[in-house]
Amino acid sequence: MRVVIAGGTGFLGSPLAETYAEDGHDVRLLTRGLAPGEVRHESGTGAPGISRVGWNPDGGSGPWAESVSGSDAVINLAGSSIGGKRWTPQRKAELRDSRLLATRSLAAAITQAAVAPKVFISSSAVGYYGDSGAEPKTERDGAGGDFLAHLCEDWEAEAHKAARDGTRRAIIRTGLVLEKSGGALGRMITPFRLFAGGPMGSGRQYMSWVHRLDWIEMVRWIVQTPDAEGTFNVTAPHPVTNREFARALGHSLRRPALLPAPGFALKLVLGEFANSILTGQRVVPAHAQALGYHFRYPEIDIAFRGIFGD
C-alpha cells in the first residue's frame, strides 16, 4: 500500500509511519521541511520505506498532491500542539490555522486527484464534546460550546469537503493518548516520581484515554475495514475520573497520589488551557465497538501495566 501521512513525525504519526514501513508499505510523510513536491527517502527505513514529501499546507493543493493521487490511505494528523503554550489570541489563531488549512489542502488534493485515494482519515479530538460532566458521549452527540469544541467542529467541517466518489472518509476524535515515551503522560510522570503527584482540580472530571498501541491499531483497522466510515471516538471503552487516573498511575509507579493540583494554580500557570484539564468528557467508542473493534488495553490498570510493567 501507499500511505500518505500529514503530521507524520510527531508522537502519533511517527510510530504509525514506522509500523506501516516495517510491514513493507510505501509511506509518504508530508513535511514543510522540504520544498513543495521534493521527495527524499529516509535511509534505514528499507524499501519502499518512508519518504518525506515537501508540502505547503496553505489551504490549496500543489505538486505534493501527486503522492495523494491513487494512494491507499491519506491520514491527516497535522496540527500544532494544543498544550504547548498559553492560549493567547495569536496562539488560538495558530491552533486553528495549523489544523484547518492543512485539512483544507488535503481535501483539495483529494477532490482534484486523477485517481481517488481509497480512504481519508482526518483527526479531531474528544474536545469536540466540550465540558460534558459525567454524561457518556458517543459519536451521535453534538458539539460543545467552548473554544476546543468550536475548533474541532470547524476542523471536521474541512475534512468533510473531501467528498469524492471512491474515497471512504473517517473522522477520528482522539482522547488522551498514553505512552511513557512522550505525550501528556510523559509530563505527568515527573511529579509522581518526586512524590508530588495527585489529582488535578476536583479530580471528579472524566478523562477519556487510549493506549497509543490501541490508537495505532484502530487507525490501521479503519484503513482495512470497508465498513469503517463516519466518525469514531478513539478512546478506551472505560474512561475514568481524574482521581481514579491519578490513583492508578501512582500505583503503577509505586508512588502516592495524594497531593492535588488546585484549579486556581493551574489557571495561573496555563491560562485558558487549564479549563480543558479541569473539565472533562466521558467519551465511549460506540461506533468502533459496534463494528467489532477489540481493544488490547480496555481498562486503565491494564494499560499502565502494559506501559510500566507489573
N, C-alpha and C positions, 0 to 999 in steps of 0.2 A: 504493500500500500504506500501511497504518498500522503503524508500527514503534514499539514501546514499549521504552525502554532504561532500566534501573536502573543507576546508576553511569555516566551518560552525559556527565559533564562532565570526566572525567579524561583521562589520557594515551592511552587506547584508545577510550573512549566518545565523546569529543569529535570526533575525526576520522571515526569511524564514523557518528555522527549527521549531521555536515556532508556526508558523501558521499551518504547517503540523501536529505537535503534538497536537495542540488544536482541530484539525479535526479528531483525533483518529488514525493517521497513525504511523507506526513504523519508527522512524528517527534514522539513524546511522551517527554520526559525526566522520570523520576520524581525528585523532589528533596525534601529535608527543609526547604528554604528557604522553602517556602510552606505555608499551612495545607492539611491533607489535603483533596483534592478541588478546590482552587483551580487554575485554569488560566490561564497567562499566556503569550501568544505573544511570541517573541523577534523584535524588529524587525530588519529587514535580512536575514532568512532566507527571504524570499519567501512564497509561498502554495502549499500549506498550510504548508510550512516546519517550523520547530522550535517546539514549545510545551513549557513546563515545567508539570508537574503535581505539586502538593504531595502527599506521602505520609508515612506514619509506619510504617517497617518494624519493627513490634513483634512480628511472628510471626502477625498476623492480617490479614484483609482490611480494606477501608474504602471511602469514597466515591471514592477514586482508581482503584478497580478498574474503573470504567466504561470507562476507556481500554483496559484489558486485554480486556474482552469484545468478541469479534468482530475482534480485531486480526489482522494477517497474521503478525506475529512479536513475541515477547516475548524480549528479550535481557537477561540478568542479569549485570552486571559489578560489582555492589555489593560493597564491602569495603574496610576500612582498609588503608593501605599496609603491606606486610609488613616492609619495610626502613626505615621511618621512625624508629623508636625502639628502644631496648633492650627485650628481651623480659622484662620484669618479669611477675609473676603477673597484675597488673592489665592490662598490655598484651596478654598472651595472651588474657585474657578478652575484651578489646575486639576483638581479631582474630577470635575465634570468633563473638561476638555480631553483629558487623557483617556477617558472611557468612551465618551460619545463620539469624538472624532475618529478614533481607531475603529470603533464598531461601524460607523458610517462608511469608512473607507473599505472595510471588508464586505459590507453589504453591496457597495457599488461594484467591487471586483466580482462578486458572485453573480450579480444580475447581468453584468456585461461579459462574463466569461464565454469563450467559444464553446466550451464543454462544461456543463454544470457540475460542480462538486457534489459528491453523493450525500454529505451531511455537513451541517454547520452547527457547531455548539458554541454558544456565547455565554459568557459569565454574567452573573448577577450575584446578589447576596441576600442572606436572611434579613438584613436591614430593611428590605422591601416591606416587611410587615409592621415596622415601627414598634413602639412600646406596646406590647400586647399582653403583658402580665402573665398569668398562669393559663390563659386560654390556648389550647392547642391550635396550631395553624397548619393547614395543608395548602397544597398548590391552588386550591379553589378559592382561598381567601384573598381579599383585596389588599391594596397598599395602605400603609400608614400615612401620617401627615408631617413627619419631620424631614430634616434635610436628607438623611440617608435614604429614607423611603422614596422621596421625590427623585433623588439621584438614580436609584435602582429602577424606578418606573420609566424614567426617560432613557436610561441605558437599554432596557429591554425593548422599548419602542424602536430604537435604532436597529436592533437586531431583527425585529420583525420586518424591516424594509428589505431584508434579503429574501424576498419572495421569488422563487424560481422553480419552475417545473423540473422535477428530478432531484431537487435538493431538499432533503429532510432537515427540519430545524428543531433545535432543542435549546432551552434556556436552563442554566444550572444556577440555582440560588444556594450558594455555599455558606456553611456555618463556620464556626471556629475550627480550623484545621490543626490537628495535634501531631507534632513530631518534635523531639527534643533538639534536633539539629538546627532549628530556626523557627520562624513564625512567632506567634504570640506566646506559645508555651516556652520557647527558649528564653523569653524575657521574664516569664513568671517564675521560673525555677530558682533564680538567684536569691530572692528574699527568703524562700523556703530553706535553701541551703544555709542561710545565715540565721536561721531560727526566727525569722521575722515574717513568715508567711501567714496568710489568713484570708478570709472573705473580703470582698470589696463592697463598700456601702452596707446596705442592709443584709446582703447575702441571700435575699429571697428571690432576686431576679433570676430568670431561667437563662441557661447557656445552651445553645444548640451547637453541638460539636460534631466532628467526624475525624477519625484517624486518617492520616494522609494516605496510607495504603488503600483504604476504602475509597477515598476520593479518587485516586488514580484508577482503581479498578472500576468504579462506577462510570467515569468518563469513557473508559475503553469499552465498557458494557454498552453504553449508549451508542457509541460508534458502530458496534457489531450487532445491535438489536434493531431489526427493521421497524418494530412497533414502538420504539422509544422516540416519541415525538412530543413536543409541547414543553411544559415547564416541569422541572424536577428540583425538589429540595434535596441538596446533597448534604444531609445530616444523618447522624446515627438515629436509630428509632427510639432511643431513650434519652431525651435531653434531661439535664439535671439543674438544680439551683446552684447559684454561685457558691453557697456554703457547702453543698454536697461535693461540688467540684474541688474546692479547697481541701476538704477533708480527705478525698480520695488521692489528691496529689501529695498531700503531706504524708499519708500512709505509705504511698509508693516510694517516697524519698526518705522515709523513716524520720520525719520531722513533724513537729506540732503544727497545727493550723489554727492558732488562737488569736493572732493579732490582726484585727480588721483594719482595712484602709478606709478611713472616713470619707464619705462622699464629698464633703467640702474641701478636703485636702486634694482629692483627685481633680476637682474642678479648678482649684488654684493652679495645679501643675499642667493640666491638659486642656483647660478651657472647655469649649462646647463638646469636644470629642468625648469628654468624661461621661456625657449623657448616654452615649452608646454602650458604655460599660456598666453604668448604674441602672439602666433599664434593660429589658431583655425580651426575647421571643422564645416561645415553646413550640419549636417547629418540628414536624414529623415528615418523613419521606414517603408519604402515602402513594404517590404515583409509581416510584421505583418498586416499592414492595408489591403493589398490585400487578406489576409486570413480571414479578418473580426474582428481583434482585435480592441476594442474600448477603448480609453484612458479615465480614470477618470479625469485626470488633463492634458488636451492638451495644455494649454497656461500658461505662466509664472505667470501672475497675479492670475489665478485660483489656481495654485499650491501654491503660497505664502499665499493666503487666507486659503487654507487647512492646511498649516503648522503653520501659526501665528494667524489665526482667523481674523475676519474682524473688 
